[in-house]
Amino acid sequence: MRLSNYRFGSVSVDGVVYTEDIQVLPDGKVRSWWRKEGHRVLPEDLSEALAANPELIIIGTGYGGRVKIAEETRKLLAERGIELLALKTGEAVEAFNELSPKRRACALLHLTC
């Protein structure tokens, strides 16, 4: 699976263009990603990703990095032994492409801000 052509408001996953925030799961499924508080990632915003038993969760925090990761979310991932990378979405796309072939990874991408 390959992510490409990220720009403000859109990204391609294996050639399919998405214009809403998405989750890319280790099994290749792409799902919409809605967050309870919009620009803040809470533990409940990770339920589908956590159900996929990832080793790594990569969060794209938006074009300008506006999305913040709540401390309780960081703590939950640490307790479960899941590595977290929170990067601006363009960098998150690159990291996912590099790391997902080697590790069981999820990408959670905010496509704007």
The 8 nearest C-alpha neighbors of each residue, nearest first, counted from 0:
[[1, 13, 27, 2, 12, 96, 99, 100],
 [0, 2, 13, 12, 96, 3, 11, 95],
 [1, 3, 12, 11, 92, 13, 96, 0],
 [4, 2, 11, 5, 10, 1, 12, 92],
 [3, 5, 10, 11, 6, 2, 9, 16],
 [6, 4, 10, 3, 9, 89, 11, 7],
 [5, 7, 9, 8, 4, 10, 89, 110],
 [6, 8, 111, 9, 110, 62, 5, 112],
 [7, 9, 110, 111, 18, 6, 19, 10],
 [10, 8, 18, 17, 6, 5, 7, 110],
 [9, 11, 5, 17, 4, 16, 3, 6],
 [12, 10, 16, 3, 15, 14, 2, 4],
 [13, 11, 2, 15, 14, 1, 3, 16],
 [12, 14, 1, 15, 0, 11, 2, 3],
 [13, 15, 12, 11, 16, 3, 2, 1],
 [16, 14, 11, 12, 13, 17, 10, 2],
 [17, 15, 11, 10, 14, 12, 9, 18],
 [18, 16, 10, 9, 19, 11, 15, 12],
 [17, 19, 9, 8, 16, 10, 20, 110],
 [20, 18, 17, 21, 110, 31, 9, 8],
 [19, 21, 109, 32, 110, 108, 31, 18],
 [22, 20, 31, 32, 108, 30, 107, 19],
 [21, 23, 107, 30, 32, 29, 106, 31],
 [22, 24, 29, 106, 105, 28, 107, 21],
 [23, 25, 105, 28, 27, 26, 22, 29],
 [26, 24, 27, 104, 105, 103, 23, 51],
 [27, 25, 24, 28, 51, 23, 103, 29],
 [28, 26, 25, 24, 29, 23, 0, 105],
 [27, 29, 24, 26, 23, 30, 25, 22],
 [30, 28, 23, 22, 24, 27, 21, 31],
 [31, 29, 22, 21, 32, 28, 23, 24],
 [30, 32, 21, 20, 22, 33, 19, 29],
 [33, 31, 21, 20, 22, 30, 34, 107],
 [32, 34, 31, 35, 20, 44, 37, 21],
 [35, 33, 37, 44, 36, 40, 32, 39],
 [34, 36, 37, 33, 44, 41, 40, 39],
 [37, 35, 34, 39, 38, 40, 41, 33],
 [38, 36, 34, 39, 35, 33, 40, 66],
 [37, 39, 66, 36, 67, 65, 40, 34],
 [38, 40, 67, 36, 66, 37, 68, 41],
 [41, 39, 68, 69, 44, 67, 34, 38],
 [40, 42, 44, 43, 72, 69, 39, 68],
 [41, 43, 72, 44, 45, 71, 40, 75],
 [44, 42, 45, 41, 46, 35, 40, 34],
 [45, 43, 42, 41, 34, 46, 40, 35],
 [46, 44, 48, 43, 42, 47, 49, 41],
 [45, 47, 49, 48, 43, 44, 50, 42],
 [48, 46, 50, 49, 45, 51, 44, 24],
 [47, 49, 45, 51, 50, 46, 105, 24],
 [48, 50, 46, 51, 52, 47, 45, 53],
 [49, 51, 47, 48, 52, 46, 53, 45],
 [50, 52, 49, 48, 53, 47, 24, 25],
 [53, 51, 49, 50, 54, 48, 103, 25],
 [54, 52, 103, 104, 55, 51, 105, 49],
 [53, 55, 81, 103, 104, 82, 102, 52],
 [56, 54, 82, 104, 53, 81, 83, 103],
 [57, 55, 105, 83, 104, 106, 82, 58],
 [56, 58, 84, 106, 85, 83, 105, 107],
 [59, 57, 85, 107, 108, 106, 60, 84],
 [58, 60, 88, 108, 91, 87, 86, 109],
 [59, 61, 66, 64, 87, 88, 109, 86],
 [62, 60, 64, 109, 88, 112, 111, 87],
 [61, 63, 112, 88, 111, 64, 87, 7],
 [62, 64, 61, 112, 65, 87, 60, 111],
 [65, 63, 60, 61, 87, 62, 66, 112],
 [64, 66, 63, 61, 112, 60, 67, 38],
 [67, 65, 38, 60, 39, 64, 61, 68],
 [68, 66, 39, 38, 40, 69, 65, 60],
 [67, 69, 40, 39, 70, 72, 66, 73],
 [70, 68, 72, 71, 41, 40, 67, 39],
 [69, 71, 73, 72, 74, 68, 41, 75],
 [70, 72, 74, 69, 73, 75, 42, 41],
 [73, 71, 42, 75, 69, 70, 74, 41],
 [72, 74, 70, 76, 71, 75, 77, 69],
 [73, 75, 71, 77, 72, 76, 78, 70],
 [76, 74, 72, 78, 77, 73, 71, 79],
 [75, 77, 81, 79, 73, 78, 74, 80],
 [76, 78, 80, 74, 79, 75, 81, 73],
 [79, 77, 75, 76, 80, 74, 81, 73],
 [80, 78, 76, 77, 81, 75, 74, 82],
 [79, 81, 77, 78, 76, 82, 54, 75],
 [82, 80, 54, 76, 55, 79, 77, 83],
 [81, 83, 55, 54, 56, 80, 84, 76],
 [84, 82, 56, 55, 57, 85, 81, 76],
 [83, 85, 57, 58, 86, 56, 82, 55],
 [86, 84, 58, 57, 59, 83, 60, 87],
 [87, 85, 91, 59, 60, 90, 88, 84],
 [86, 88, 64, 60, 59, 61, 90, 89],
 [87, 89, 59, 91, 61, 90, 60, 62],
 [88, 90, 92, 91, 87, 5, 93, 62],
 [89, 91, 93, 88, 92, 87, 86, 94],
 [92, 90, 88, 94, 59, 86, 93, 89],
 [93, 91, 95, 89, 90, 94, 2, 88],
 [94, 92, 90, 96, 91, 95, 97, 89],
 [95, 93, 91, 97, 96, 92, 98, 90],
 [96, 94, 98, 92, 99, 97, 93, 91],
 [95, 97, 93, 94, 98, 99, 1, 92],
 [96, 98, 94, 95, 99, 93, 100, 101],
 [97, 99, 95, 101, 100, 96, 94, 102],
 [98, 100, 102, 104, 101, 95, 96, 97],
 [101, 99, 98, 102, 97, 96, 103, 0],
 [102, 100, 99, 98, 103, 97, 104, 96],
 [103, 101, 99, 104, 100, 98, 54, 55],
 [102, 104, 53, 54, 25, 99, 55, 105],
 [105, 103, 55, 99, 53, 25, 56, 102],
 [106, 104, 24, 56, 23, 25, 57, 48],
 [105, 107, 57, 23, 22, 58, 56, 108],
 [108, 106, 22, 58, 21, 59, 57, 23],
 [107, 109, 59, 21, 20, 58, 110, 106],
 [110, 108, 20, 61, 59, 60, 111, 88],
 [109, 111, 8, 61, 20, 108, 9, 7],
 [110, 112, 8, 7, 61, 62, 109, 9],
 [111, 61, 62, 63, 65, 64, 110, 7]]
